[in-house]
Each structure stands twice: as structure tokens, then as C-alpha cells.
Amino acid sequence: MEFISNLVTNSRAWFLLTISALGLEIAALYFQYVLGLAPCIMCIYQRTALWGIFAAGIVGMLGNKSMPLRLLSYILWGISSVWGLLIAIEHVDIQTSEFSFMYVCEIVPNFPQWAPLHEWLPLLFEATGDCGEINWQFFNFTMPQMMIVVFGIYSAILAVTLLIRIFTNKTI
């Protein structure tokens, strides 16, 4: 438990978080631009959540010795992983609904006015696909089902890490 508790003060652990999120982003771009799978609005929101986890990793990597920066990293990581999990669950619900053929998802992401990511970086954040369409599977799991696993793992790792920090009487 002491080893896990001390990971958050080690830049290599935060680097691993950063690299894992970046790897998933690169995989998403591979699916989009090499395999031709158009991302829907829900995919774009999940992609945004991954960028949040990436940002949390960067902040944690640079500020792992500073409690306020670690706290900021935890907040970014927590919000991003839980939000991504909820979006992925909603996406699966859309795809598995018997009325999925009737569902029409938005094309323009609902980003804040002060951060229109789809206008700033359309290659990363422009939605062109249909949320109800299933055009990729891996061992009979769809992309959003796989993302439930991914965001669930990110959320679980954060929860376990924070609980161990609390139970070993360390500052968060």
C-alpha cells in the first residue's frame, strides 16, 4: 500500500497516465483517418474527456511534489474519467436501444462559447458520424463498450489511489 500511496509523488506514474491517454487519442485518430470511422458527437465528447486525462497527467507530471497541483490533477482526472464513463454509458444505451434507428445525434458539439474546440481544432473535435451506428467491434464489444472499460479503469485507479493515500495518512 505504501508503494501505491507514493506513486502520486513520482513523475513517472503521472507520465504513464499521460502516455496512456495520448495512446488512446492516437488510436482514435487512427480509427478516424486510416480506417475511415467517422466519430459521432458522443465519440468527440469521449475524446475530449481523454484530453482532460492527458492534461491531468501533464499537470501531475510537472507538479507531483506540489499538493495544490496534485489536487488540480486529481480534479481534472476525476472529472474527465467520470464524465467520459457517463458519456460512454449513454452512447452504449443509444446503440443498444431498440429505437436506435430513430435517434439523431447532434453534429455540432456543445462546447462552451469560450472554448469552441470543434472550430479551433476540427481535425480532432469535429463530429461527422452517427451515434447509433455500430461500425467497429472487437471481440463483439463496440467502441463505446470498450470506452466504458477504459474510463472505468481510469476512475478505479484514481479512487484506489486516493483511498490508499487517505488510509496511509498522507496528504492528498
C-alpha positions as protocol buffer text, in pm:
chain_id: "A"
residue {
  index: 1
  type: MET
  ca { x: 0 y: 0 z: 0 }
}
residue {
  index: 2
  type: GLU
  ca { x: 288 y: 233 z: 73 }
}
residue {
  index: 3
  type: PHE
  ca { x: 419 y: 185 z: -282 }
}
residue {
  index: 4
  type: ILE
  ca { x: 84 y: 282 z: -436 }
}
residue {
  index: 5
  type: SER
  ca { x: 50 y: 571 z: -194 }
}
residue {
  index: 6
  type: ASN
  ca { x: 386 y: 712 z: -302 }
}
residue {
  index: 7
  type: LEU
  ca { x: 318 y: 681 z: -675 }
}
residue {
  index: 8
  type: VAL
  ca { x: 146 y: 1021 z: -691 }
}
residue {
  index: 9
  type: THR
  ca { x: 467 y: 1195 z: -589 }
}
residue {
  index: 10
  type: ASN
  ca { x: 657 y: 1021 z: -869 }
}
residue {
  index: 11
  type: SER
  ca { x: 660 y: 1189 z: -1209 }
}
residue {
  index: 12
  type: ARG
  ca { x: 690 y: 851 z: -1385 }
}
residue {
  index: 13
  type: ALA
  ca { x: 345 y: 745 z: -1264 }
}
residue {
  index: 14
  type: TRP
  ca { x: 194 y: 1066 z: -1398 }
}
residue {
  index: 15
  type: PHE
  ca { x: 389 y: 1016 z: -1721 }
}
residue {
  index: 16
  type: LEU
  ca { x: 225 y: 673 z: -1756 }
}
residue {
  index: 17
  type: LEU
  ca { x: -118 y: 834 z: -1716 }
}
residue {
  index: 18
  type: THR
  ca { x: -25 y: 1094 z: -1979 }
}
residue {
  index: 19
  type: ILE
  ca { x: 110 y: 838 z: -2226 }
}
residue {
  index: 20
  type: SER
  ca { x: -191 y: 609 z: -2185 }
}
residue {
  index: 21
  type: ALA
  ca { x: -433 y: 891 z: -2268 }
}
residue {
  index: 22
  type: LEU
  ca { x: -217 y: 1006 z: -2558 }
}
residue {
  index: 23
  type: GLY
  ca { x: -201 y: 650 z: -2691 }
}
residue {
  index: 24
  type: LEU
  ca { x: -580 y: 627 z: -2685 }
}
residue {
  index: 25
  type: GLU
  ca { x: -605 y: 961 z: -2865 }
}
residue {
  index: 26
  type: ILE
  ca { x: -364 y: 840 z: -3133 }
}
residue {
  index: 27
  type: ALA
  ca { x: -569 y: 521 z: -3166 }
}
residue {
  index: 28
  type: ALA
  ca { x: -885 y: 731 z: -3210 }
}
residue {
  index: 29
  type: LEU
  ca { x: -718 y: 932 z: -3485 }
}
residue {
  index: 30
  type: TYR
  ca { x: -603 y: 607 z: -3649 }
}
residue {
  index: 31
  type: PHE
  ca { x: -960 y: 477 z: -3647 }
}
residue {
  index: 32
  type: GLN
  ca { x: -1082 y: 806 z: -3789 }
}
residue {
  index: 33
  type: TYR
  ca { x: -824 y: 888 z: -4055 }
}
residue {
  index: 34
  type: VAL
  ca { x: -680 y: 549 z: -4151 }
}
residue {
  index: 35
  type: LEU
  ca { x: -976 y: 315 z: -4105 }
}
residue {
  index: 36
  type: GLY
  ca { x: -1231 y: 579 z: -4206 }
}
residue {
  index: 37
  type: LEU
  ca { x: -1458 y: 552 z: -3900 }
}
residue {
  index: 38
  type: ALA
  ca { x: -1635 y: 886 z: -3861 }
}
residue {
  index: 39
  type: PRO
  ca { x: -1663 y: 998 z: -3497 }
}
residue {
  index: 40
  type: CYS
  ca { x: -2006 y: 1093 z: -3370 }
}
residue {
  index: 41
  type: ILE
  ca { x: -2078 y: 1364 z: -3114 }
}
residue {
  index: 42
  type: MET
  ca { x: -2056 y: 1112 z: -2829 }
}
residue {
  index: 43
  type: CYS
  ca { x: -1717 y: 996 z: -2958 }
}
residue {
  index: 44
  type: ILE
  ca { x: -1599 y: 1357 z: -2965 }
}
residue {
  index: 45
  type: TYR
  ca { x: -1710 y: 1409 z: -2605 }
}
residue {
  index: 46
  type: GLN
  ca { x: -1525 y: 1091 z: -2501 }
}
residue {
  index: 47
  type: ARG
  ca { x: -1222 y: 1216 z: -2692 }
}
residue {
  index: 48
  type: THR
  ca { x: -1246 y: 1544 z: -2500 }
}
residue {
  index: 49
  type: ALA
  ca { x: -1256 y: 1350 z: -2173 }
}
residue {
  index: 50
  type: LEU
  ca { x: -937 y: 1169 z: -2275 }
}
residue {
  index: 51
  type: TRP
  ca { x: -770 y: 1505 z: -2341 }
}
residue {
  index: 52
  type: GLY
  ca { x: -874 y: 1602 z: -1988 }
}
residue {
  index: 53
  type: ILE
  ca { x: -700 y: 1292 z: -1851 }
}
residue {
  index: 54
  type: PHE
  ca { x: -397 y: 1378 z: -2065 }
}
residue {
  index: 55
  type: ALA
  ca { x: -395 y: 1731 z: -1916 }
}
residue {
  index: 56
  type: ALA
  ca { x: -425 y: 1585 z: -1564 }
}
residue {
  index: 57
  type: GLY
  ca { x: -121 y: 1370 z: -1636 }
}
residue {
  index: 58
  type: ILE
  ca { x: 81 y: 1668 z: -1760 }
}
residue {
  index: 59
  type: VAL
  ca { x: -7 y: 1877 z: -1454 }
}
residue {
  index: 60
  type: GLY
  ca { x: 68 y: 1583 z: -1224 }
}
residue {
  index: 61
  type: MET
  ca { x: 395 y: 1511 z: -1401 }
}
residue {
  index: 62
  type: LEU
  ca { x: 513 y: 1871 z: -1366 }
}
residue {
  index: 63
  type: GLY
  ca { x: 371 y: 1934 z: -1019 }
}
residue {
  index: 64
  type: ASN
  ca { x: 380 y: 1596 z: -844 }
}
residue {
  index: 65
  type: LYS
  ca { x: 566 y: 1738 z: -543 }
}
residue {
  index: 66
  type: SER
  ca { x: 317 y: 2024 z: -501 }
}
residue {
  index: 67
  type: MET
  ca { x: -2 y: 1935 z: -315 }
}
residue {
  index: 68
  type: PRO
  ca { x: -213 y: 2208 z: -488 }
}
residue {
  index: 69
  type: LEU
  ca { x: -101 y: 2091 z: -833 }
}
residue {
  index: 70
  type: ARG
  ca { x: -162 y: 1727 z: -742 }
}
residue {
  index: 71
  type: LEU
  ca { x: -508 y: 1827 z: -622 }
}
residue {
  index: 72
  type: LEU
  ca { x: -570 y: 2002 z: -955 }
}
residue {
  index: 73
  type: SER
  ca { x: -455 y: 1685 z: -1132 }
}
residue {
  index: 74
  type: TYR
  ca { x: -691 y: 1470 z: -926 }
}
residue {
  index: 75
  type: ILE
  ca { x: -980 y: 1702 z: -1005 }
}
residue {
  index: 76
  type: LEU
  ca { x: -905 y: 1702 z: -1380 }
}
residue {
  index: 77
  type: TRP
  ca { x: -855 y: 1326 z: -1378 }
}
residue {
  index: 78
  type: GLY
  ca { x: -1171 y: 1260 z: -1176 }
}
residue {
  index: 79
  type: ILE
  ca { x: -1399 y: 1489 z: -1375 }
}
residue {
  index: 80
  type: SER
  ca { x: -1264 y: 1363 z: -1706 }
}
residue {
  index: 81
  type: SER
  ca { x: -1276 y: 992 z: -1624 }
}
residue {
  index: 82
  type: VAL
  ca { x: -1623 y: 1001 z: -1467 }
}
residue {
  index: 83
  type: TRP
  ca { x: -1763 y: 1228 z: -1739 }
}
residue {
  index: 84
  type: GLY
  ca { x: -1612 y: 1003 z: -2008 }
}
residue {
  index: 85
  type: LEU
  ca { x: -1761 y: 697 z: -1836 }
}
residue {
  index: 86
  type: LEU
  ca { x: -2108 y: 855 z: -1825 }
}
residue {
  index: 87
  type: ILE
  ca { x: -2088 y: 958 z: -2191 }
}
residue {
  index: 88
  type: ALA
  ca { x: -1971 y: 609 z: -2293 }
}
residue {
  index: 89
  type: ILE
  ca { x: -2260 y: 451 z: -2098 }
}
residue {
  index: 90
  type: GLU
  ca { x: -2507 y: 687 z: -2267 }
}
residue {
  index: 91
  type: HIS
  ca { x: -2352 y: 603 z: -2604 }
}
residue {
  index: 92
  type: VAL
  ca { x: -2397 y: 230 z: -2542 }
}
residue {
  index: 93
  type: ASP
  ca { x: -2759 y: 296 z: -2440 }
}
residue {
  index: 94
  type: ILE
  ca { x: -2816 y: 475 z: -2770 }
}
residue {
  index: 95
  type: GLN
  ca { x: -2659 y: 194 z: -2971 }
}
residue {
  index: 96
  type: THR
  ca { x: -2840 y: -87 z: -2791 }
}
residue {
  index: 97
  type: SER
  ca { x: -3182 y: 75 z: -2778 }
}
residue {
  index: 98
  type: GLU
  ca { x: -3443 y: -92 z: -2994 }
}
residue {
  index: 99
  type: PHE
  ca { x: -3519 y: 258 z: -3121 }
}
residue {
  index: 100
  type: SER
  ca { x: -3158 y: 348 z: -3206 }
}
residue {
  index: 101
  type: PHE
  ca { x: -3258 y: 391 z: -3569 }
}
residue {
  index: 102
  type: MET
  ca { x: -3480 y: 681 z: -3461 }
}
residue {
  index: 103
  type: TYR
  ca { x: -3209 y: 857 z: -3259 }
}
residue {
  index: 104
  type: VAL
  ca { x: -3047 y: 1151 z: -3432 }
}
residue {
  index: 105
  type: CYS
  ca { x: -2742 y: 1290 z: -3259 }
}
residue {
  index: 106
  type: GLU
  ca { x: -2616 y: 1642 z: -3294 }
}
residue {
  index: 107
  type: ILE
  ca { x: -2343 y: 1723 z: -3542 }
}
residue {
  index: 108
  type: VAL
  ca { x: -2207 y: 2036 z: -3372 }
}
residue {
  index: 109
  type: PRO
  ca { x: -2053 y: 1969 z: -3029 }
}
residue {
  index: 110
  type: ASN
  ca { x: -2193 y: 2163 z: -2737 }
}
residue {
  index: 111
  type: PHE
  ca { x: -1864 y: 2310 z: -2617 }
}
residue {
  index: 112
  type: PRO
  ca { x: -1861 y: 2630 z: -2411 }
}
residue {
  index: 113
  type: GLN
  ca { x: -1856 y: 2954 z: -2610 }
}
residue {
  index: 114
  type: TRP
  ca { x: -1518 y: 3038 z: -2461 }
}
residue {
  index: 115
  type: ALA
  ca { x: -1370 y: 2708 z: -2589 }
}
residue {
  index: 116
  type: PRO
  ca { x: -1517 y: 2607 z: -2927 }
}
residue {
  index: 117
  type: LEU
  ca { x: -1275 y: 2317 z: -2975 }
}
residue {
  index: 118
  type: HIS
  ca { x: -1456 y: 2198 z: -3287 }
}
residue {
  index: 119
  type: GLU
  ca { x: -1376 y: 2534 z: -3451 }
}
residue {
  index: 120
  type: TRP
  ca { x: -1020 y: 2561 z: -3321 }
}
residue {
  index: 121
  type: LEU
  ca { x: -919 y: 2201 z: -3399 }
}
residue {
  index: 122
  type: PRO
  ca { x: -1174 y: 2046 z: -3635 }
}
residue {
  index: 123
  type: LEU
  ca { x: -938 y: 1758 z: -3719 }
}
residue {
  index: 124
  type: LEU
  ca { x: -972 y: 1644 z: -3357 }
}
residue {
  index: 125
  type: PHE
  ca { x: -1315 y: 1764 z: -3247 }
}
residue {
  index: 126
  type: GLU
  ca { x: -1545 y: 1770 z: -3549 }
}
residue {
  index: 127
  type: ALA
  ca { x: -1831 y: 1518 z: -3537 }
}
residue {
  index: 128
  type: THR
  ca { x: -1921 y: 1356 z: -3868 }
}
residue {
  index: 129
  type: GLY
  ca { x: -2063 y: 1018 z: -3768 }
}
residue {
  index: 130
  type: ASP
  ca { x: -2391 y: 873 z: -3643 }
}
residue {
  index: 131
  type: CYS
  ca { x: -2420 y: 784 z: -3271 }
}
residue {
  index: 132
  type: GLY
  ca { x: -2645 y: 482 z: -3328 }
}
residue {
  index: 133
  type: GLU
  ca { x: -2426 y: 324 z: -3594 }
}
residue {
  index: 134
  type: ILE
  ca { x: -2202 y: 33 z: -3495 }
}
residue {
  index: 135
  type: ASN
  ca { x: -1924 y: 4 z: -3749 }
}
residue {
  index: 136
  type: TRP
  ca { x: -1644 y: -147 z: -3539 }
}
residue {
  index: 137
  type: GLN
  ca { x: -1626 y: -434 z: -3292 }
}
residue {
  index: 138
  type: PHE
  ca { x: -1350 y: -611 z: -3103 }
}
residue {
  index: 139
  type: PHE
  ca { x: -1447 y: -950 z: -2955 }
}
residue {
  index: 140
  type: ASN
  ca { x: -1811 y: -841 z: -3000 }
}
residue {
  index: 141
  type: PHE
  ca { x: -1755 y: -523 z: -2800 }
}
residue {
  index: 142
  type: THR
  ca { x: -1834 y: -190 z: -2967 }
}
residue {
  index: 143
  type: MET
  ca { x: -1612 y: 114 z: -2937 }
}
residue {
  index: 144
  type: PRO
  ca { x: -1826 y: 278 z: -2664 }
}
residue {
  index: 145
  type: GLN
  ca { x: -1837 y: -50 z: -2471 }
}
residue {
  index: 146
  type: MET
  ca { x: -1458 y: -59 z: -2481 }
}
residue {
  index: 147
  type: MET
  ca { x: -1453 y: 302 z: -2364 }
}
residue {
  index: 148
  type: ILE
  ca { x: -1668 y: 208 z: -2064 }
}
residue {
  index: 149
  type: VAL
  ca { x: -1388 y: -30 z: -1967 }
}
residue {
  index: 150
  type: VAL
  ca { x: -1120 y: 235 z: -2030 }
}
residue {
  index: 151
  type: PHE
  ca { x: -1292 y: 511 z: -1833 }
}
residue {
  index: 152
  type: GLY
  ca { x: -1388 y: 262 z: -1563 }
}
residue {
  index: 153
  type: ILE
  ca { x: -1023 y: 166 z: -1521 }
}
residue {
  index: 154
  type: TYR
  ca { x: -915 y: 532 z: -1509 }
}
residue {
  index: 155
  type: SER
  ca { x: -1185 y: 603 z: -1246 }
}
residue {
  index: 156
  type: ALA
  ca { x: -1098 y: 295 z: -1040 }
}
residue {
  index: 157
  type: ILE
  ca { x: -726 y: 373 z: -1038 }
}
residue {
  index: 158
  type: LEU
  ca { x: -796 y: 727 z: -918 }
}
residue {
  index: 159
  type: ALA
  ca { x: -1035 y: 605 z: -647 }
}
residue {
  index: 160
  type: VAL
  ca { x: -795 y: 337 z: -522 }
}
residue {
  index: 161
  type: THR
  ca { x: -503 y: 579 z: -523 }
}
residue {
  index: 162
  type: LEU
  ca { x: -692 y: 844 z: -326 }
}
residue {
  index: 163
  type: LEU
  ca { x: -830 y: 592 z: -77 }
}
residue {
  index: 164
  type: ILE
  ca { x: -485 y: 448 z: -13 }
}
residue {
  index: 165
  type: ARG
  ca { x: -344 y: 800 z: 32 }
}
residue {
  index: 166
  type: ILE
  ca { x: -617 y: 873 z: 287 }
}
residue {
  index: 167
  type: PHE
  ca { x: -575 y: 544 z: 474 }
}
residue {
  index: 168
  type: THR
  ca { x: -197 y: 581 z: 494 }
}
residue {
  index: 169
  type: ASN
  ca { x: -247 y: 930 z: 641 }
}
residue {
  index: 170
  type: LYS
  ca { x: -69 y: 1108 z: 359 }
}
residue {
  index: 171
  type: THR
  ca { x: -167 y: 1446 z: 226 }
}
residue {
  index: 172
  type: ILE
  ca { x: -360 y: 1409 z: -92 }
}
